[in-house]
Amino acid sequence: MALGSLVRPVMPPAVRVGLIVATALFVLAGECGLHRVALPHRRAQVPSAVIGTGGQAGALQFGFEMGTGVRTHMPSNLPYLPLVAVLLVGNWAAALLAGLGFGLGRAAMALGRHHSGDATWWDRQWRCHERLLRVTLALTCCGVLAARILLI
């Protein structure tokens, strides 16, 4: 957020919006399977304590750690889209909401798998519907950002 405070005054609004649109198109193309370029992130996997024995508390802790950047493995480039948007057009409230949404989303995945009762079934369902869910989430994020940019 502080970096954005330095960038916004010297970058024209059209350039900032253009960078957000370019990022959105890049992310959306990746989620649609048009490229496999992964933006930088920590490649550590989800600890087994979260998946296996950590239960709800482990999943919530992991979601909190992900949302605050302590753990940053991202199987998608989608988190970069709100990051760029908050950097270029956001405020403190948007930054907090983006972090909260990221953490809750990551926790929801771990909790959903844990509470499914059958992790193998859950994994099969994820593999079966992954592309549709990724594209849906990317389009939703793009829509929210478009609405936010139009309100500037």
N, C-alpha and C positions, 0 to 999 in steps of 0.2 A: 504494500500500500504506500509506504514511504517513497519507494522508487517511482511509483506512478505519480506522486506529487511533484517529482522532479521532471518527469517526462511530459506530462500533460500540458504545462504552460508553453513548452517550446515546440510541440508537435501540433500542427493544424488538425482540427476535428475530422476533416475528410480523410487524412492520412491514418488517424487512429481508427476510424470506422473501417477503412480499407484493410488495415492489418487484422482487425477482428473478423471481417468477412473472409479474408484469405485463410486465416486459421480455421474458421468454421468449415470452409470448403475442403481444406486438407484433412481435418478430423473426420468429416462426413465421408469423404472418399475412402479413408482408411477403414471406417466402420462398415462401409459397403463392400469391402474386400478389393478395392481397386489398387491399393498399395500396402506394403508391409513395413513401412518406415516407422520405427518406434522412436519417439522423442526421449531424451535422457531421463532415466529414473533408476532407482536402486532396484536391483534384480533379485533381492531376497524374496523367498516365497513365504506364504502364510505359515506361521509356526504351527506345528502339530498340536500344541496345547490349545489353540483356538478351535481347530477342527475336531480334535479327538476328545480330550478331557477337560478343556477349558470351559465348556458350557456357555451359558448366557453371559456370565461375568467376563470370561475370556474374550468373547466376541465383542462385547461393548468396549472393553479395554482396547482391543485391536482397532475397532472403528475410531475410537478417540485418538489413538496413536496415528492412524492414517490421516484423519482430518486435520491434525495439528502438524503433520509433516515429519513426525518421528520415524514412521515407516512409510516409505514412498513407492513401493512396488506397484506399478499400474499396468494391468493387462490391456489397457486402452489408452489412446491419446486424448480421450474426451476431457479429462480434468484440466488439460492445458487450455481449453476454450474458455471456461469461466476465469481461469487465472489471467489470461491475456485481457479479457474484458474488464475484470476488476482493475487490473493494472492501468488500462488505458481510459476507461470511462467510469469506473466504479468509485464508491466512497467506502467509509469504514463499515457501514451497515451491510453493504453488498459483500464486502470481504468476509465479514462474520457469517453471513448467511451462506456464502459459497463454501466456507470451511465446514460449517455445520452440516450442510447438505452432503458434502463429500464424505464426511465421517459417518453420518447416518446411513448413507447408501452402502458404504463398505460394511458397516455393522449388519445391515439388513441381509446382505448376501451370506455372511457367516451364520447369522441367526436362522435364516431360512433353511440353510443346509442342515444345521444342527437340529432344528425342530421338525424336519421333514419325517423323521422316524426311519428313513432309509436313505442313507447318503449315496448309495449306488444309484438308486432311482433318481434322486435329485440331480446327480451328475449327468445322468442320461438325458433328463429333461433339459438341463442347461445346454448340453451339446446340441440337442435337437432344436432349441429355440434361440440359441445364442445370437445368430446373425440378426434375426428380427428384433430381439430386445436391444441389441447394440444400436441398430439403425433408429429404432423408436426413441431411445434415450438421446441420441445425437440430434435427431430432428426436434425433440422437445427442447433441448438446450438451445438449439439455434432459434427456435421460435421465441423462447423467453428472452434471449439476447436481442433479437430483432425488435421485440416490443419495448425493451429497455432503451435501445438506441433510438427508436422513433420518439421516445418521450424526452430525449435530451434537448 
